[in-house]
């Protein structure tokens, strides 16, 4: 969670999940089963430095990291976004100007909305973020880009692009220590079958691809994503959508991110949760998640404003107050409290919002492949010779390889069968170590009705046999292991 500095509710969601696991073990059957049979790797805050800046008494907002990029020096001219009136919030400044883009809403003068394209004759304002100006010539207003221009979510190897195509992506993939640490951990833990990253805000569950339409995804993977997404919507109330089809900032834009890299390169199923939707809270049900910020009816603004006044009592939208700005003179400061109303759930809604997710996360974990013992036996053949048999099966919903993408990318080994003999024993037939291949699960069976034939009824099982020579009483260890499905180990006594 919390790869983007101001999205601090993401950390809260992850910590809430940890607490649910810790307190539910032993009393909640599903939590107990999951912790007994699966591994969870949880990082509440990938970007601690940026989050501390966002939560400071005098906050500073950057996209992600606190390091300078792409240049060490700050811009000489322009507005630096900061809290200048000392109230611990970064709001907006409005300056009255007949050529301004913004005007008071006709039914609520405190709410600023866009003027109509051909509109004249009203009271208009220019609006810019709260902050200080350097090099102001009395006419030109521009907002500085923070010199901390990194976006850690764009620094992962998946669809990485240079700065001219993708702002904040860094000089090369995994150049940033936070990203390198995450990438190193994931790639050195091949038992991981999936992941969920928490962000804010939109109130939606996002799945890959970032850069390709659904037609380019393996059908089986897409079907699984749709099943998990449907369950996610059922549990959380959040819609589930493809980034490429419904969550791109611009139709020509390609973006990369951690979750697309995890699926695209490693074949692990990945999701992004965008926590919180003030629009939906206000009753806007069928708005376009990204498109809405570019253009929407002013009636939407009024709905959100009235909801915020009723539910938050002025904490989300702050009344405009006069302020004598050191460079601009007489202005007003107020407007939307973006950090605590849009960027994160207000505190009184936080627990309700993040409590949606643990059940869905747990359900996903329990779909992962799981190797279990079916049978193990030693059959005497005479002359101090025995046939050993080991049968295992995958009891998980997903196959041992997890996704078709993983098979295509050749990033997952098959089931490895091994035999360990005591001193003096001899392997007559069979191999000491052998790659048996993959075990299917239940997910990719192309039948939804019982009379439709399944030609591979037991492709979730594997049978291995060896012939050994040894003396009665010898103990032989048989092992079947799969990096994503786990390990089965048993010991047989000869005779």
C-alpha positions, 0 to 999 in steps of 0.5 A, spaced: 500 500 500 501 507 499 506 507 493 503 514 492 505 519 497 498 522 499 494 516 498 495 514 506 488 510 506 491 505 502 496 503 508 490 503 513 487 498 509 493 494 509 493 494 516 486 493 517 487 486 513 493 484 518 489 486 524 483 481 521 488 476 520 491 476 527 485 477 531 481 472 527 486 466 527 483 460 531 476 463 531 474 465 524 474 458 520 476 461 513 482 466 516 484 460 520 484 455 514 488 461 510 493 462 515 494 454 516 495 453 508 498 459 505 503 465 505 501 472 506 507 477 504 504 484 506 507 491 506 503 497 509 507 502 506 512 502 500 513 509 500 514 511 507 518 518 506 512 521 501 507 519 506 510 522 512 511 529 508 503 528 506 501 527 513 506 532 516 503 538 520 505 543 514 504 538 509 508 537 502 505 533 496 509 530 491 507 524 487 511 519 490 518 519 492 522 525 496 528 524 491 529 530 486 528 527 479 529 529 473 533 535 476 536 536 482 534 544 482 527 547 483 524 551 478 526 558 478 519 561 477 512 559 479 508 557 484 510 552 490 504 548 492 504 549 500 500 551 506 501 558 506 495 560 512 498 555 517 492 551 518 495 544 516 491 544 509 492 545 502 486 548 499 485 553 493 486 560 492 481 564 487 483 570 484 477 575 481 478 575 473 473 577 468 477 572 463 477 566 469 475 559 467 471 558 474 464 561 477 460 561 483 454 555 482 448 559 481 445 555 487 451 555 491 455 561 491 461 558 495 461 552 490 466 553 484 464 550 477 466 551 470 463 557 466 460 555 459 463 556 453 460 562 450 458 565 457 460 572 459 457 577 463 458 574 470 463 574 476 469 569 474 475 567 477 482 564 476 483 558 481 490 555 483 493 551 488 494 554 495 502 556 495 507 561 494 510 565 488 517 566 485 519 571 480 511 573 479 511 579 474 504 581 475 501 577 469 503 570 468 501 565 473 504 557 473 504 552 478 511 549 478 512 541 478 515 539 484 522 537 483 520 530 486 517 528 480 518 521 481 512 516 480 514 510 483 508 506 480 511 507 473 518 505 475 517 497 475 519 494 468 512 492 466 511 497 460 516 502 462 517 508 458 522 514 458 520 521 461 518 523 454 512 518 454 511 517 461 512 522 467 516 520 473 518 513 470 525 514 473 532 513 469 531 506 468 526 500 471 527 499 478 532 505 479 528 507 485 530 503 492 523 502 494 521 499 487 527 495 487 526 492 494 519 490 492 521 487 485 527 483 488 522 480 494 517 478 489 522 475 484 525 471 489 519 468 492 516 464 486 511 461 491 507 468 490 501 466 486 497 473 486 497 480 489 493 486 490 495 493 491 491 499 494 491 506 492 486 511 492 481 514 489 475 512 485 472 506 488 473 501 483 477 494 482 482 494 477 485 489 473 490 488 467 492 490 462 494 497 462 496 497 455 492 492 451 485 490 450 482 484 453 482 480 446 490 480 447 489 476 454 489 469 454 481 467 454 482 462 461 486 468 464 480 473 462 475 468 465 478 468 471 479 475 472 472 476 470 470 471 476 474 474 481 472 481 479 465 479 480 466 476 486 470 482 488 464 487 486 459 482 490 463 483 496 466 490 496 460 493 492 466 496 487 465 495 480 471 491 477 474 494 470 480 493 465 484 499 466 485 499 458 478 499 457 475 504 462 481 507 466 486 510 462 487 518 463 488 519 455 486 514 449 493 515 446 496 514 453 500 507 455 502 507 462 505 501 466 505 499 473 506 494 479 500 490 478 501 490 470 508 488 471 506 482 476 501 479 471 504 481 464 512 478 466 511 473 472 504 470 470 501 472 477 494 475 478 494 482 480 489 487 482 489 494 484 484 497 489 482 504 488 479 506 495 473 511 496 469 514 491 466 521 494 462 521 487 458 515 489 457 517 496 453 523 493 449 518 489 453 519 482 452 511 480 454 511 473 459 516 472 466 515 468 471 514 472 477 518 469 473 522 464 469 525 469 475 529 472 475 532 465 468 534 464 461 533 467 455 536 469 455 542 474 449 538 477 454 533 479 458 538 483 452 541 487 450 533 489 457 532 491 457 539 495 450 538 498 453 531 500 459 533 503 455 539 507 450 534 510 455 528 512 461 532 513 459 539 516 464 543 512 470 539 513 470 537 505 469 544 502 472 550 506 468 556 506 472 562 502 476 567 506 480 573 505 487 572 505 493 577 503 498 573 499 505 576 499 505 576 492 498 576 489 495 581 494 488 580 496 485 573 494 481 568 497 483 561 500 478 555 501 474 550 496 475 543 496 479 539 502 482 534 496 486 530 501 481 529 506 475 529 502 477 526 495 484 523 496 482 519 502 476 517 506 474 522 511 476 519 518 469 518 520 468 513 513 475 510 513 473 504 517 467 502 513 470 503 507 477 499 508 472 493 512 470 492 505 476 488 502 479 483 507 473 477 505 475 478 498 483 478 499 482 472 503 477 469 498 483 470 492 488 467 497 484 460 498 484 460 490 491 459 489 494 452 488 495 447 493 499 440 493 497 435 497 498 427 498 493 422 495 497 416 496 504 413 498 506 406 498 512 401 498 510 394 494 515 388 495 518 385 489 522 380 492 530 380 492 530 386 497 527 390 491 521 394 492 516 399 488 515 405 491 509 409 489 507 417 490 501 420 488 499 427 489 494 432 487 493 440 486 487 441 491 487 449 489 482 452 484 488 455 480 492 450 476 499 449 479 502 454 474 497 459 476 496 463 469 496 461 462 501 468 461 506 464 466 506 458 461 507 463 455 513 467 459 516 460 461 517 463 468 514 457 472 517 450 473 513 444 473 512 439 479 519 436 481 519 429 484 525 427 488 527 420 492 532 420 497 535 413 499 539 411 505 546 409 505 547 402 501 540 403 498 540 403 490 535 406 485 534 401 480 529 405 475 526 412 476 530 418 476 532 421 483 529 428 481 524 429 475 520 435 472 513 432 472 510 438 469 504 442 471 498 440 475 491 443 473 486 445 478 479 446 477 479 453 474 480 452 467 475 446 465 471 448 459 465 445 461 459 448 466 454 443 466 455 436 468 454 432 462 459 436 458 465 431 457 471 433 461 477 429 457 482 430 463 478 428 469 484 427 473 489 432 470 490 435 477 494 429 480 501 426 478 503 419 480 511 417 480 514 410 481 521 408 483 524 401 484 529 401 489 534 395 492 535 395 499 534 392 506 528 391 510 527 397 515 531 402 510 527 409 510 526 412 503 524 419 503 519 421 497 518 429 495 514 432 490 514 440 490 512 446 486 514 453 487 507 455 487 503 449 489 507 447 495 511 441 498 509 434 500 514 430 503 513 423 506 517 417 508 516 410 507 519 404 510 522 398 506 519 391 508 
